[in-house]
């Protein structure tokens, strides 16, 4: 299985895995210094995009069904 992540998605995944400082450094190294609002917007978009990935295995303790 193979899929491509944007730099923001990769930074979000690194931060979510516990490497917030590494994630911030990675993103800053590629994009340059960002404002706090810009960074927050990019991370929000990245998190939404990652949740849309059909091939991304997410740990789910209990599956929710609407019926």
C-alpha positions in Angstrom: 0.0 0.0 0.0 1.3 3.4 -0.9 0.1 6.9 -0.6 1.5 10.4 -0.7 1.4 13.0 2.2 1.7 16.7 1.9 4.4 18.4 4.0 1.6 19.7 6.3 0.1 16.1 6.6 3.6 14.8 7.5 4.1 17.5 10.1 0.7 16.8 11.6 1.4 13.0 11.7 4.8 13.6 13.4 3.3 16.0 15.9 0.4 13.5 16.6 3.0 10.8 17.2 4.6 12.8 19.9 7.2 14.7 18.0 5.8 18.2 18.1 9.2 19.9 18.1 10.4 17.7 15.2 7.2 18.5 13.3 7.5 22.2 13.8 11.2 22.1 12.7 10.3 20.1 9.6 7.6 22.4 8.5 9.6 25.6 9.3 12.6 24.2 7.4 10.5 23.8 4.3 8.1 26.7 4.4 10.1 29.3 6.4 8.7 31.0 9.5 4.9 31.0 9.6 2.5 33.0 11.7 0.6 31.2 14.5 -2.6 31.6 12.5 -1.1 30.3 9.3 0.4 27.3 11.2 -2.9 26.5 12.9 -4.8 26.7 9.6 -2.3 24.4 7.9 -2.5 21.9 10.7 -6.3 22.0 10.7 -6.4 21.4 7.0 -3.8 18.6 7.3 -5.8 16.8 10.0 -9.0 16.9 7.9 -7.2 15.7 4.9 -5.6 12.8 6.8 -9.0 11.7 8.1 -10.2 11.5 4.5 -7.5 9.1 3.5 -9.2 5.8 2.7 -5.9 3.8 3.0 -4.8 5.4 6.3 -5.1 2.9 9.1 -6.4 4.7 12.1 -6.6 3.1 15.5 -10.3 2.8 16.4 -11.3 1.3 19.8 -15.0 1.1 18.9 -16.5 1.6 15.5 -19.5 3.9 15.4 -22.5 3.0 13.2 -25.3 5.5 12.6 -28.1 2.9 12.9 
